[in-house]
Structures are given as C-alpha cells and as structure tokens.
C-alpha cells in the first residue's frame, strides 16, 4: 500500500522552528543522522540561484531526525555545516530517499562551490555509486569546518533521511539494508508462489486476489526503496516513477477485491461492498491520472484512497470480528501488524522514534507480516472448509445409514403390499380386459353409427334430389297418356272419314271442323311440352346419379387423380336438401390441377364440414335469411387449398382445441356422434395434408384444408 501514514505527517510542521545560528555537525567517525542540524529554505518560485540562496536569511532550522518536506511543487534548499573531527578526509553523504526529481549537492573546492547533480529521472547507469540512494562525496580536511548545500525537488512527498559517514561505514549500512530487503522480498515471493500453486489447485478466486496483492505490495515497497529503479528499470526511469503510483494502485485494487471475497462483504455487509467498489474506482482513476502525467494529483489520490481503505477495512473487520466471524479475526491481526508498522514509520519520521536499522524497516516488515498472516488466514479458511466438509460428510453418512435402515424396513412392508397389490391388480386386470373389450365393441358401434348417420344423410339427400325430377315425370305421364289417347281417337276418326264416300272438299271441311273441335294445335303443343318435361326430369335424374357416383367413388378404392372442384360440386348436390333455400352458397373455384387422392374419402370430409357449417348457420339464423357458406379453392406449385367458411355461431378457443378429438360434439344429444371431424382430420392427415380452423364466437368459422397435389410429395 502507498504510505498510508501520509495523512498523519502534517503534524510534523510543529517540529520545525526558525533559527538564526547554523548548528555545526561534529563528525567523529561513526555514521550520524544529521537531520536535526539541517536548515531548510523553501523556494516556491523555483527561480532562486545558488548565490541568492547563500545570502538568504529564510532558512528554518529542523529539529527532527528526518526532515519531512510534505508534498509540494516547491524547490527546497538544505544547508548544513560539518566539522570533521575524524581521521578521514573523504566522507559520504547518503540521502536514503531514492525518488527525487532533483537532487543537487553544492560543495566548496578551494573556496569555490561546485555542484553534483543526481536524479531518479536519469538512467541508473550514469551514477558514480551503483546504488538507488543518493550518495555524494564530502571532502573535508581534518579539524576543518565546511558548509554544504543540497537542492531537492520531487512530485511526491519528500522525506529526507540524511546520513553522514565514512565510505566503509556507509557501504556496511547499505549492504545490511540490501540483505534485509532481500529477505523481505524473498518472503513475499515465497508467499506469491505458494499461494499461486494453491490457487491453481483450488480455483478459489480469493487466492488469485491475494497473489496479486502480495505481488504488487512487494513491487510498491521495493519501488519506494528504489530497488525497482536499481534492478528492474535501470534504463527506464519514467517507468520507475510511474510504477510507484501504478503498482500501489493495482495493489489497492487487488486488496479491495481480496477483502470482499475473503470476508464475504457483499453478503455480510452490503453497504460496505459499495464502498469498496468506490475505492476500486478511485484507484483506477489514480492510475489514469498518473498515465496522463498528473503526478501530484495521482499522489494525492493515492493518499486519499489509502485513508479510505484504512477506515473501511477497520470498520468491516472489527464488526465481523465482534460478530464472531473467524476469518475476520485473522484479517484484523494481519492489518493491525501492517498498520502498526506504518505508525512506527511515521513516528520515526516525526522524530519521536530514533532513525536506525530497526525503525527504518517497520513499514516493510509490517507489510511482510501482513502478507504472511493473510496467507495463514487463507490456509485457516481451507481448514474451516475442510472441517465443514468432514462434518457435512459425517452427517451425510449418518443420514445414509438412517435411510438404509428405513429402506430395509420399507422393503419388508413394501413386499407385503406388493403381494397384496399383485392380487388386486390381477383382478383389476381381468376387469380391465373385459372393459377394454366392451370399449372396442362400443367404438366399433360408434364408428358404424357415424357411417350409418352419413349414409342416412346421403340417402336423405339422394331421395330429396331424385324425388323432384321423378315427381315431374310422374305428374306428366297421365296428361300425356290422355292426350295420346285423344290423338289415337282423332287418327281413327280421320281414317274413317277418309274412307267415306264424301267429296274431297267435304272431307277437308269435316276434318278441319273436327280438329277445331279437338283444339288440335293446343293438343300438339301440350304433348310436346309434357314430353320435354319428362325428358328434363330424366336428364336431371341422370345428373344426380352421376353426382352420386362422383361423390361415392365406390368403384375407386386406389389412389387416382381427381378434380377437387368436381368433388365439391357433387358434395353440394348431396347437401342441397340441408339448405332449405335459406342459406346462400358462394362458390369461388380456382383453376386447380388434378390431385392424387382418395376422392371418395375427401368428399366425405367436405360433406362433414359443410354439414357442420349448415348446422351452425341454422342455429344462428333459424328460418331467417342471411346465412352464408363460402367455398373457395386455389393452389400453388405443390398444394391445393380448400376454404369452407360460414357466418354461423362460431367457436371459442377451448372448443377449437377439442373439435378433432373423437366423440367431442357441440350438437345436442342424438344429433351427432362426435366422430365426423375426427374422421376428417385423420383423412386429411392420411393425404399428408393439414386442416386448420379459424373461428370467433358469433362471427363464424373457417376451415382451411391444404392437400398436396402429388401424394408422394406430401
């Protein structure tokens, strides 16, 4: 995490005070922290040159071991005076803060000040001393007193641990520091690798978040100490400077995700889950700000994010710990260790604690302890899951044993019941067989009944249709017989008159008078009219017989090509007696090809649908006019379509779902068997066609039949 302690550092200003006399640093051979004897001058204009700085009276004496210059855009000048009381003529000044954009050391040579410049924005390879800290040669003869100046500037908080010592002592200190940091980094890498393998094994997302957090907190700590500049980005100082913020922000995001997953914040504290989402957003904006070059803003956002994370995580883990959630207690211990390290680090910077090898590493040690304890917490969670799983398995085994006992007992009872039921089922099976046989006989009788009903309807239609022309013939026979007898008598009378002795003129006169007496012209006309009526009755009868033959197709049991329009016409001949001259028939026949079909069976379908249409129309209109039945045919390349539409009573949706079911009928008892539409459906299906119905109550019904032209292509 990026220095959470920064929120506390503003108190350090209380430890700075003005001074007039420059304190002298007495160097006697051992490393010495000189922060308390340094004077500081702030240059917010960034334009002061060295001569002006030397003359300035604005230096303020520092009284802390480690001067803290806060986060500022100003340039700061540090002045210190050294009296060399050791035997060494060459000393080293170590500034153990590797992230400075500007670090210029001013030292006198023969009374003239020279300068040496170092910066974390330059390549690491350009440095004289291959170390991330800023190291400067301090040449001062024994028992002499010399004043030195240091100019610093940075985009982040400037905490300046200044150590003066001999090259050997400084090198020993740096080596010890490198070894300690190597140990800390090694511990963090071990945690990363170990938990990476655990994640691969368990697929628990918490381990992945933990690994990312441990990795990036290691990168953050090593960046703050300059090790990434030294070992990872020696020739890319820009990446190093960006990494300080970006590593920290990614670590903060990973930590937020880990805390939510490990502690189950979404389920246990939903409101805090939203807070952590805000934290993730804040860290993401921090990364964007740094990538866009807003360095100071990104540092401030990092400080704010760290403060929000600290308050939020303590709120969550304290509440969950009070509620007895065991993982939260581990988390509280781990976070407390890290926070304690941060507090000790801040106290060192404030001068409350001394600057030494112990206080220098409180924050990285706290981070390492936190990572270790969080790893132990994850391991403990596995143990908790394992214990819960074992307990669950134990309960499952007990339940299985209890179920096995119950099953054995139930099997005994079940076997007895099975024997009892077997006897009952045998008896029921016998009764069912008898019932099934009765049902088959009943079904056969019903089908025969439907056939007889259709036959009765067919017979009634034939009788009605043939009766009219036969009556016409019958009624004309007697008048014709009478007229023919009169003609026979007239022929006899004329023959006798022709054989008489009367003169031809007298004969003609008598014949003419006789014909006038008989009204011979009218008699001739009447005979012709009666013969014509008989001829028309005979022709009508012949047409009816032909239509009957077309309708029944009694001589055609195989598939043959037939005319659908002709079949509909023959059906209408049979159904004509049902219309009672009250129902208007509308015919719109298209130009149809011959269809390969069972023509007689299709005619039966047409008759069933038309009969139902007549019934629905009569039920709505009774003896009144207004009823209509429309028969429309058309075709496409593969199918013919027959639409039979009426304006009768119509059907609701529930009735439409049932009309093709056997034995379902909307007619009154005794008026229908309920098999007509079922037979029609099966007949159309046999032709590989479809039959659909559209109907609305009170508006009528439309049947749409689709029949393939070729039976094989259906």
URGI-V731902 format. One record per residue. N is the residue number from 1. PSI is psi as a letter, one per 30 degrees, with the letter a starting at -180 (999 if undefined). OMEGA is omega in whole degrees, -180 to 180 (none if undefined). D_FIRST is the distance of its C-alpha to the first C-alpha in whole Angstrom. Layout:
# URGI-V731902
n:psi:omega:d_first
N:PSI:OMEGA:D_FIRST
N:PSI:OMEGA:D_FIRST
This chain:
# URGI-V731902
n:psi:omega:d_first
1:k:177:0
2:k:-172:4
3:i:-179:6
4:f:-176:7
5:f:-174:10
6:f:-180:12
7:f:-178:13
8:f:-168:15
9:f:-178:16
10:f:178:19
11:f:-175:21
12:f:-180:22
13:f:-180:24
14:f:-177:27
15:g:178:27
16:k:178:28
17:l:-180:32
18:k:176:35
19:l:-178:37
20:e:-177:40
21:k:178:40
22:k:178:38
23:k:-178:37
24:k:178:38
25:j:-180:36
26:j:-179:38
27:k:-176:37
28:g:174:39
29:f:178:37
30:l:177:34
31:k:-177:31
32:k:175:30
33:k:-169:27
34:g:-174:29
35:e:-177:26
36:f:-177:29
37:g:179:32
38:k:173:30
39:k:-173:32
40:k:177:29
41:k:178:31
42:k:178:29
43:i:-179:31
44:f:-179:30
45:f:-179:32
46:g:-175:31
47:f:-180:35
48:k:174:36
49:l:-173:38
50:e:178:38
51:e:179:41
52:e:179:40
53:e:-179:37
54:e:-178:40
55:f:-174:42
56:k:176:39
57:g:-176:39
58:g:178:36
59:k:179:34
60:k:-177:32
61:k:176:32
62:k:178:29
63:g:177:29
64:l:179:25
65:e:-178:24
66:j:179:21
67:k:178:22
68:j:-175:20
69:g:177:21
70:a:178:18
71:j:-173:17
72:l:176:21
73:f:-178:23
74:l:170:26
75:k:-180:27
76:k:176:27
77:k:177:30
78:k:180:29
79:k:177:33
80:k:-178:34
81:k:-175:37
82:k:170:37
83:j:-176:40
84:j:178:41
85:g:179:42
86:a:180:42
87:f:-178:44
88:k:176:41
89:f:-179:42
90:j:179:39
91:l:175:35
92:k:172:32
93:k:-179:29
94:k:174:26
95:j:-172:23
96:h:176:20
97:j:-165:17
98:f:-175:18
99:i:176:17
100:k:178:20
101:e:179:22
102:k:174:25
103:j:-177:26
104:k:-179:30
105:k:-179:31
106:k:-177:35
107:k:-177:37
108:k:172:41
109:j:-177:44
110:h:176:47
111:f:180:46
112:k:-176:45
113:k:174:41
114:l:-179:39
115:k:175:36
116:k:-174:33
117:k:173:30
118:l:-180:27
119:k:175:24
120:g:176:21
121:f:178:23
122:l:180:26
123:k:-180:26
124:e:-176:25
125:f:-179:29
126:f:-175:30
127:k:177:29
128:e:178:31
129:k:-175:29
130:i:178:27
131:l:-177:24
132:f:177:21
133:l:178:21
134:j:-178:24
135:k:-180:27
136:k:174:30
137:k:176:34
138:j:-178:35
139:j:-177:39
140:k:-180:41
141:l:179:44
142:k:177:45
143:g:177:46
144:l:-179:45
145:k:-177:43
146:k:178:41
147:k:-178:38
148:l:180:35
149:k:179:33
150:k:179:30
151:k:-177:29
152:l:175:25
153:k:-180:23
154:l:177:20
155:f:179:18
156:a:180:15
157:k:-178:15
158:j:174:17
159:k:-167:17
160:i:173:20
161:j:-179:21
162:k:-179:24
163:k:177:26
164:k:-179:30
165:l:177:32
166:l:179:34
167:e:-178:33
168:e:-179:34
169:e:179:32
170:e:180:29
171:e:179:29
172:e:179:29
173:e:-180:26
174:e:180:24
175:e:178:25
176:e:179:24
177:e:179:21
178:e:180:21
179:e:180:22
180:e:179:19
181:e:177:17
182:e:178:19
183:e:-179:19
184:e:179:15
185:e:178:15
186:e:179:18
187:e:-179:17
188:e:179:14
189:e:177:16
190:e:178:19
191:e:180:17
192:e:-178:16
193:e:-178:20
194:e:-177:21
195:f:172:19
196:e:177:20
197:e:179:24
198:e:178:24
199:e:180:23
200:e:-178:26
201:e:-172:28
202:f:-176:27
203:g:178:26
204:j:-175:23
205:f:179:21
206:e:-180:18
207:e:179:18
208:e:177:18
209:e:179:14
210:e:-180:13
211:e:179:14
212:e:179:12
213:e:-179:9
214:e:-179:10
215:e:-175:11
216:f:174:8
217:e:174:6
218:e:178:9
219:e:179:10
220:e:-178:7
221:e:180:8
222:f:176:11
223:e:178:11
224:f:179:10
225:g:174:13
226:g:-175:15
227:e:176:16
228:e:176:16
229:e:-176:18
230:e:-171:20
231:f:-174:21
232:e:-178:19
233:h:-177:20
234:f:-179:23
235:g:-180:25
236:i:-178:23
237:f:179:21
238:e:178:20
239:e:179:18
240:e:-179:16
241:e:176:16
242:e:-177:15
243:e:-180:13
244:e:180:10
245:e:-173:10
246:e:177:11
247:e:-179:9
248:e:-179:5
249:e:178:8
250:e:176:9
251:e:178:7
252:e:178:6
253:e:179:10
254:e:179:11
255:e:180:9
256:e:178:11
257:e:180:14
258:e:-179:14
259:e:179:14
260:e:-178:17
261:e:-175:19
262:e:-176:18
263:f:-179:19
264:h:-174:22
265:e:-177:20
266:e:-179:23
267:e:-173:26
268:e:-179:25
269:i:-174:24
270:e:-179:24
271:e:-180:23
272:f:175:20
273:e:177:20
274:e:178:21
275:e:-180:18
276:e:174:15
277:e:176:17
278:e:179:17
279:e:179:13
280:e:177:13
281:e:-180:16
282:e:178:14
283:e:179:11
284:e:177:14
285:e:177:16
286:e:178:13
287:e:-180:14
288:e:180:18
289:e:-179:18
290:e:179:16
291:e:179:19
292:f:175:21
293:g:179:21
294:i:-172:20
295:e:-177:17
296:e:179:17
297:e:-179:17
298:e:177:14
299:e:178:12
300:e:179:14
301:e:177:13
302:e:180:9
303:e:180:10
304:e:180:12
305:e:-180:10
306:e:180:7
307:e:179:11
308:e:178:12
309:e:-178:10
310:e:-179:10
311:e:-176:14
312:e:-176:14
313:e:176:13
314:e:177:15
315:e:-177:18
316:e:-172:18
317:e:177:18
318:e:180:20
319:e:-180:23
320:e:177:23
321:e:178:23
322:e:179:26
323:f:175:27
324:g:179:27
325:j:-171:25
326:e:179:24
327:e:180:21
328:e:179:20
329:e:175:21
330:e:-179:19
331:e:179:16
332:e:179:16
333:e:-179:17
334:e:-178:14
335:e:177:11
336:e:178:14
337:e:-179:13
338:e:-179:10
339:e:177:10
340:e:177:13
341:e:179:12
342:e:-179:10
343:e:179:13
344:e:179:15
345:e:178:14
346:e:180:14
347:e:176:18
348:e:180:18
349:f:178:18
350:f:179:20
351:f:178:23
352:e:176:23
353:l:-179:22
354:l:177:24
355:j:180:22
356:a:-176:23
357:f:180:21
358:e:-178:20
359:f:-179:18
360:f:-171:17
361:g:-179:15
362:e:-178:14
363:e:178:10
364:e:177:10
365:e:177:13
366:e:178:11
367:e:179:8
368:e:179:12
369:e:179:13
370:e:-180:11
371:e:180:12
372:e:-178:15
373:e:176:16
374:e:176:15
375:e:177:17
376:e:178:20
377:e:176:19
378:e:178:20
379:e:179:23
380:e:178:24
381:e:176:24
382:e:178:26
383:e:178:28
384:e:178:29
385:e:-180:30
386:e:179:32
387:e:178:34
388:e:179:34
389:e:179:35
390:e:179:38
391:e:178:39
392:e:178:39
393:e:179:41
394:e:178:43
395:e:178:44
396:e:179:45
397:e:179:47
398:e:180:49
399:e:178:49
400:e:178:51
401:e:179:53
402:e:178:54
403:e:179:55
404:e:178:57
405:e:180:59
406:e:-179:59
407:e:179:60
408:e:180:63
409:e:-180:64
410:e:179:64
411:e:179:66
412:e:180:69
413:e:-178:69
414:e:-180:68
415:e:178:71
416:e:-179:74
417:e:179:73
418:e:179:73
419:e:180:76
420:e:-178:77
421:e:179:76
422:e:178:77
423:e:-180:81
424:e:-179:80
425:e:178:78
426:e:179:82
427:e:180:84
428:e:-180:81
429:e:178:81
430:e:180:85
431:e:180:85
432:e:178:83
433:e:178:85
434:e:179:88
435:e:180:86
436:e:179:84
437:e:178:88
438:e:180:89
439:e:178:86
440:e:179:87
441:e:179:90
442:e:179:89
443:e:179:87
444:e:180:90
445:e:180:92
446:e:178:90
447:e:177:89
448:e:178:93
449:e:177:93
450:e:178:91
451:e:-180:93
452:e:178:96
453:e:177:95
454:e:179:94
455:e:178:98
456:e:178:99
457:e:178:97
458:e:-179:99
459:e:179:102
460:e:179:102
461:e:180:101
462:e:-179:104
463:e:-178:106
464:e:-176:105
465:e:-178:105
466:f:-175:109
467:e:-178:110
468:e:180:111
469:e:179:112
470:e:178:114
471:e:179:116
472:e:179:116
473:e:-177:119
474:e:-178:120
475:f:-180:121
476:f:-175:123
477:e:-176:125
478:e:176:127
479:e:180:128
480:e:179:128
481:e:179:131
482:e:-178:133
483:e:179:133
484:e:178:134
485:e:178:137
486:e:-180:138
487:e:178:138
488:e:180:140
489:e:180:142
490:e:-180:142
491:e:179:143
492:e:-179:146
493:e:-180:147
494:e:179:147
495:e:179:148
496:e:180:151
497:e:-180:152
498:f:-178:152
499:f:-179:155
500:l:-177:157
501:g:-179:160
502:l:179:159
503:l:179:159
504:e:-179:155
505:e:179:155
506:e:179:155
507:e:-179:153
508:e:-180:150
509:e:-179:151
510:e:179:151
511:e:-179:148
512:e:179:146
513:e:-179:147
514:e:-180:146
515:e:177:142
516:e:178:142
517:e:-180:143
518:f:-172:140
519:h:-172:138
520:e:-178:137
521:e:180:134
522:e:-179:132
523:e:179:133
524:e:-180:132
525:e:-179:129
526:e:180:128
527:e:180:128
528:e:-180:126
529:e:-180:123
530:e:179:123
531:e:179:123
532:e:179:120
533:e:179:118
534:e:180:119
535:e:179:118
536:e:178:115
537:e:180:114
538:e:179:114
539:e:179:112
540:e:178:109
541:e:179:110
542:e:179:109
543:e:179:106
544:e:179:105
545:e:178:106
546:e:178:104
547:e:178:101
548:e:179:101
549:e:179:101
550:e:-177:98
551:e:-173:96
552:e:-177:97
553:h:-176:97
554:f:-177:99
555:g:-177:100
556:j:-180:96
557:f:-178:94
558:l:176:92
559:k:177:89
560:l:177:91
561:k:-177:91
562:l:179:92
563:k:179:91
564:e:180:89
565:e:179:91
566:e:178:94
567:e:178:93
568:e:179:91
569:e:180:95
570:e:178:97
571:e:180:94
572:f:175:95
573:e:-179:99
574:e:-175:98
575:g:-174:96
576:e:-178:98
577:f:-179:100
578:f:-170:97
579:f:178:96
580:g:178:100
581:g:180:100
582:f:-174:97
583:k:-180:94
584:k:179:93
585:k:178:92
586:k:-178:90
587:k:176:90
588:i:-177:88
589:k:175:89
590:l:178:87
591:j:-173:88
592:k:172:87
593:l:174:87
594:k:-175:89
595:k:177:86
596:j:-172:87
597:l:168:87
598:j:-168:89
599:e:-178:91
600:e:-180:92
601:e:177:89
602:e:178:87
603:e:177:90
604:e:177:90
605:e:-179:86
606:e:-178:88
607:e:180:90
608:e:-178:88
609:e:-180:85
610:e:178:88
611:e:178:90
612:e:179:87
613:e:178:86
614:e:-180:90
615:e:-178:89
616:e:180:86
617:e:180:88
618:e:180:91
619:e:-180:89
620:e:-173:88
621:f:-178:91
622:b:-179:93
623:g:-179:97
624:l:176:95
625:l:179:95
626:f:179:91
627:k:-180:90
628:k:172:89
629:k:-180:88
630:k:177:86
631:j:-175:87
632:k:177:85
633:k:173:84
634:a:-176:82
635:l:168:81
636:a:-175:78
637:f:-173:78
638:f:-171:77
639:l:167:78
640:l:-177:81
641:k:178:80
642:k:178:82
643:k:177:81
644:j:-172:83
645:k:177:82
646:l:176:84
647:h:-178:84
648:b:-173:84
649:f:-179:82
650:l:-178:79
651:k:173:77
652:l:-175:73
653:e:-178:70
654:e:179:71
655:e:-179:74
656:e:-180:73
657:f:-172:71
658:f:-169:74
659:f:-179:77
660:g:178:77
661:k:178:77
662:k:174:80
663:g:176:82
664:k:180:80
665:k:176:83
666:f:-179:83
667:l:178:86
668:l:-180:89
669:k:179:90
670:f:-178:93
671:f:-180:92
672:l:-179:89
673:f:-177:88
674:g:-179:84
675:f:-174:85
676:e:-178:85
677:f:175:82
678:e:177:81
679:e:178:83
680:e:-180:83
681:e:-179:79
682:e:179:80
683:e:179:82
684:e:178:80
685:e:178:77
686:f:178:80
687:g:-179:81
688:g:180:77
689:a:179:77
690:l:176:75
691:k:-178:76
692:l:-178:74
693:k:173:75
694:k:-176:74
695:k:175:75
696:k:-179:75
697:k:178:77
698:f:-177:80
699:f:178:79
700:a:-174:80
701:k:177:79
702:k:173:79
703:k:180:79
704:j:-180:77
705:k:176:79
706:j:-176:77
707:k:179:80
708:k:178:79
709:e:177:82
710:k:-176:82
711:e:-176:82
712:f:-178:80
713:g:-178:77
714:999:none:76
